[in-house]
Amino acid sequence: MAFGLDTPPVSRVQERWGWFLGLGILLIVFGFIAFANLFAATVASVFYIGMLMLIGGIAHLVHAFQVKAWEHALYWGLSGLLYTIAGLLAFWNPALTAVVLTLLMAVALMVAGIFRIWVGLRLRPMRGAVWILGGGMVTALAGLIIALGWPVNSLLVLGVFLAVDLMFQGFAMVALALSARSA
């Protein structure tokens, strides 16, 4: 049974290298556009997350009515209601949503960084463990820097993450396309 995670044949990627190149260039351009207006990129990120929460909330509410005979239907309904309210809040007040999401991101980065540092220390006798340790330090430091700038930086941080991600994905696609063309 295939789940779409099979490795595509190299020949298929080589045949369509131009599409990968075009997508990569487009993503890089979008990354530059996002960097040019970080506030708009932050708002776009907030709206995207808000839409996902709104859809998830409505799905939970529909599910709650489908299982109304269950004793847990109330919990499904409350969960759906909270998701729906959070999704609507993203559209009603994107600045407040950006502040909350930025704080959550800072905390998540610090926790992930501390965990990676702990894992790196436990792996210390192994070669290469220093990379895990260093990566954890960078992640924790990024979270700390975001937290120290919070809430002032909240209107830019999500946009920076979006812009950087678009550019990295774009460069990755361009690199894949060029290597597929020359293979």
C-alpha positions in Angstrom: 0.0 0.0 0.0 1.5 3.4 -1.0 0.9 6.5 0.9 2.6 8.9 -1.5 5.9 8.7 0.4 7.7 6.6 -2.1 10.8 8.0 -3.6 10.1 9.3 -7.2 12.3 7.9 -10.0 15.2 10.2 -10.7 14.2 10.3 -14.3 10.8 11.9 -13.4 12.5 14.7 -11.5 15.0 15.2 -14.3 12.3 15.5 -16.9 10.6 18.2 -14.9 13.6 20.1 -13.6 12.3 23.3 -15.1 9.1 23.2 -13.0 11.3 22.8 -9.9 13.4 25.7 -11.0 10.4 27.9 -11.6 8.8 27.0 -8.3 12.1 27.8 -6.5 12.4 31.2 -8.2 8.8 32.0 -7.4 9.3 31.0 -3.7 12.5 33.2 -3.5 10.6 36.1 -5.0 7.7 35.6 -2.4 10.4 35.5 0.3 11.8 38.8 -0.8 8.3 40.3 -0.9 7.6 39.0 2.6 10.9 40.5 3.8 9.9 43.8 2.2 6.8 44.0 4.4 7.2 41.9 7.5 3.9 43.2 9.0 1.9 42.1 6.0 3.7 38.7 6.1 2.8 38.4 9.8 -0.8 39.2 9.2 -0.9 36.6 6.3 0.5 34.0 8.7 -2.0 34.9 11.4 -4.9 34.7 8.8 -3.6 31.3 7.7 -3.5 29.9 11.2 -6.9 31.5 11.9 -8.4 29.8 8.9 -7.0 26.4 10.0 -8.4 26.9 13.5 -11.8 28.1 12.2 -12.1 25.0 9.9 -10.9 22.7 12.7 -13.4 24.3 15.1 -16.3 23.9 12.7 -15.3 20.3 12.1 -15.3 19.7 15.9 -18.7 21.2 16.2 -20.1 19.1 13.4 -18.5 16.1 15.1 -20.0 17.0 18.4 -23.5 16.9 16.9 -22.8 13.6 15.2 -21.9 12.0 18.6 -24.7 13.7 20.6 -25.6 10.4 22.3 -22.1 10.1 23.7 -21.4 11.3 27.2 -18.4 13.2 25.8 -20.3 15.2 23.2 -20.1 18.3 25.5 -16.3 18.2 25.5 -16.2 17.9 21.7 -18.6 20.8 21.4 -16.6 23.0 23.8 -13.4 22.1 22.0 -15.0 23.0 18.7 -16.3 26.3 20.2 -12.9 27.3 21.5 -11.2 26.5 18.2 -13.9 28.5 16.3 -13.5 31.5 18.7 -9.7 31.4 18.4 -10.0 31.2 14.6 -12.4 34.2 14.5 -10.1 36.1 16.9 -7.3 35.8 14.4 -9.5 37.7 11.9 -11.0 40.2 14.4 -7.7 41.1 16.0 -4.7 39.9 14.1 -2.3 42.0 16.2 -3.4 40.3 19.5 -3.2 36.9 17.8 0.3 37.7 16.6 1.3 38.6 20.1 0.0 35.3 21.5 1.5 33.2 18.7 4.9 34.9 19.1 4.9 34.2 22.8 4.0 30.6 22.2 6.7 30.3 19.5 9.3 31.7 21.9 8.3 29.3 24.7 8.3 26.4 22.2 11.7 27.3 20.9 13.2 27.5 24.4 11.7 24.2 25.5 12.8 22.5 22.3 16.3 24.0 22.6 16.6 22.9 26.2 15.5 19.4 25.3 18.1 19.2 22.4 20.8 20.5 24.8 19.8 17.7 27.2 19.9 15.1 24.4 23.2 16.5 23.2 24.7 16.2 26.7 23.5 12.6 27.0 25.0 11.8 23.6 28.4 13.5 24.4 30.5 10.4 24.1 29.4 9.9 20.5 31.0 11.7 17.6 28.8 14.5 16.3 26.9 15.0 19.5 28.3 18.5 19.6 26.1 19.3 16.6 23.0 18.3 18.6 24.2 20.4 21.5 25.0 23.4 19.3 21.7 23.2 17.5 19.9 23.1 20.9 21.8 26.2 22.0 20.9 28.1 18.9 17.2 27.0 19.2 17.0 28.0 22.9 18.8 31.3 22.2 16.4 32.1 19.3 13.5 31.5 21.7 15.1 33.6 24.4 15.7 36.5 22.0 12.1 36.4 20.8 10.9 36.3 24.4 13.1 39.2 25.4 11.7 41.3 22.5 8.1 40.3 23.2 5.5 41.9 22.8 7.2 44.6 20.7 8.6 42.2 18.1 5.3 40.3 17.7 4.2 42.2 14.6 7.4 41.1 12.8 8.6 37.7 14.1 6.0 35.6 12.3 6.7 37.5 9.1 10.4 36.9 9.4 9.8 33.1 9.9 7.5 33.0 6.9 10.0 35.0 4.7 13.0 32.8 5.8 11.0 29.6 5.2 9.9 30.8 1.7 13.5 31.6 0.8 15.0 28.4 2.1 12.4 26.4 0.3 13.0 28.4 -2.9 16.8 27.9 -2.7 16.3 24.2 -2.0 14.0 23.8 -5.1 16.5 25.7 -7.3 19.4 23.5 -6.0 17.3 20.3 -6.7 16.4 21.6 -10.2 20.0 22.4 -11.1 21.3 19.1 -9.8 18.5 17.2 -11.6 19.4 19.0 -14.9 23.1 18.2 -14.6 22.6 14.6 -13.5 
